[in-house]
């Protein structure tokens, strides 16, 4: 049955009892079911370019972007969030693509989540190699300003 089924059942039990907010990447074929039950969404967008999304997330992003469009055209409140991963999601190209996508969906607010530099230490504790090597040359110097140029508050 899976995690989506479990979460849907929990949300059904909580409906009209407490405020519910779902944090998601939108990678589910059950999104409209969630949309009809949850009170609010925190929707994370990582990469717009499908090839890069496949490279870093190991999956296609078509359903993620389609579900976002569905959410944006609904009346359900949501906040778009972008985690700024050095050299991956924080590039000027990716952030510009996200800003254009938000504009296409009439969204004018985004939350930018700073990268947690402590992640590397967690890998060591798991006896795994930390492979993120940031390239400051490709990172956007001022993501807030970039979004502002698209009339999006960040």
C-alpha positions in Angstrom: 0.0 0.0 0.0 2.9 2.3 0.7 3.6 5.6 2.4 1.2 7.7 0.2 -1.7 5.4 1.3 -0.7 5.7 5.0 -0.4 9.5 4.8 -3.8 9.8 3.0 -5.5 7.7 5.7 -3.9 9.8 8.5 -5.0 13.0 6.8 -8.6 11.7 6.4 -8.7 10.9 10.2 -7.4 14.4 11.0 -9.7 16.3 8.6 -11.7 19.1 10.3 -9.9 18.2 13.6 -6.6 19.9 13.2 -4.9 22.0 10.6 -2.8 19.8 8.3 0.2 20.8 6.1 2.0 18.4 3.8 5.6 18.9 2.9 6.2 17.3 -0.5 8.2 17.2 -3.7 5.0 16.3 -5.5 6.4 12.9 -6.7 3.2 10.9 -6.4 0.3 9.8 -8.7 -2.0 10.4 -5.7 -1.5 14.2 -5.6 -5.2 15.1 -6.3 -6.2 12.9 -3.4 -3.9 14.9 -1.1 -5.1 18.2 -2.6 -8.6 17.3 -1.6 -7.7 16.6 2.0 -4.7 18.7 3.2 -5.2 22.3 4.3 -1.8 23.5 3.1 1.3 22.4 1.2 5.0 23.1 1.5 6.1 22.2 -2.1 9.8 21.7 -2.8 11.1 22.3 -6.3 14.7 21.2 -6.9 15.5 21.3 -10.6 13.4 22.3 -13.7 15.7 20.7 -16.3 14.6 17.1 -16.5 18.0 15.7 -17.4 19.6 17.3 -14.3 16.7 16.1 -12.2 17.3 12.6 -13.4 21.0 12.9 -12.7 20.7 14.2 -9.2 17.3 12.8 -8.0 17.3 9.6 -10.0 13.8 10.2 -11.4 11.9 12.1 -14.0 10.4 15.4 -12.8 7.4 15.5 -15.2 4.8 14.4 -12.5 6.4 16.8 -10.0 5.9 19.8 -12.3 2.4 18.7 -13.4 1.4 18.3 -9.8 2.7 21.8 -9.0 0.6 23.2 -11.8 -2.4 21.5 -10.4 -1.7 22.9 -6.9 -1.0 26.4 -8.3 -4.3 26.5 -10.1 -6.2 25.2 -7.0 -7.5 27.3 -4.1 -5.4 25.4 -1.6 -2.7 27.5 0.2 0.9 26.6 -0.5 4.5 27.8 -0.2 7.0 27.0 -2.8 10.5 26.2 -1.4 13.8 25.8 -3.1 16.8 24.3 -1.2 19.9 26.0 -2.4 22.4 23.2 -2.9 25.7 24.6 -4.0 26.5 24.1 -7.7 23.4 22.0 -8.2 20.1 23.9 -7.4 21.6 27.3 -6.7 22.8 28.0 -10.2 21.6 31.1 -12.0 20.3 28.9 -14.8 18.2 26.7 -12.5 16.9 29.6 -10.4 16.0 31.5 -13.6 14.2 28.4 -14.9 12.3 28.1 -11.6 11.4 31.8 -11.6 10.0 31.5 -15.1 8.1 28.4 -14.1 6.6 30.2 -11.1 5.6 33.1 -13.3 3.9 30.7 -15.7 1.9 29.5 -12.8 1.1 33.0 -11.4 3.2 32.4 -8.2 4.9 35.4 -6.8 6.5 34.1 -3.6 9.2 31.5 -2.9 11.2 30.5 0.2 14.9 29.9 -0.4 16.3 27.3 2.0 20.1 27.7 2.7 22.2 24.6 2.4 23.2 22.9 5.7 27.0 22.7 5.7 26.8 20.1 8.4 25.6 17.4 6.0 29.2 16.3 5.2 29.8 15.2 8.8 26.7 12.9 8.7 28.2 11.0 5.7 31.4 10.3 7.7 29.4 8.9 10.5 27.7 6.5 8.0 31.1 5.5 6.6 30.2 7.1 3.2 32.1 9.5 1.1 30.7 13.0 0.9 30.8 13.8 -2.8 29.4 17.4 -3.0 32.2 19.7 -4.1 30.7 23.1 -4.5 31.8 25.3 -7.4 31.3 28.9 -6.3 31.7 30.0 -9.9 28.3 28.5 -11.0 26.4 29.4 -7.8 24.1 32.4 -8.1 25.6 35.3 -6.1 22.2 36.8 -5.1 19.2 34.5 -5.5 16.9 36.9 -3.8 17.7 39.6 -6.4 17.3 37.1 -9.2 13.7 36.3 -8.1 13.0 39.9 -7.5 13.8 40.6 -11.2 10.9 38.2 -12.0 8.6 40.0 -9.5 8.8 37.1 -7.1 9.4 37.8 -3.4 12.0 35.5 -2.0 
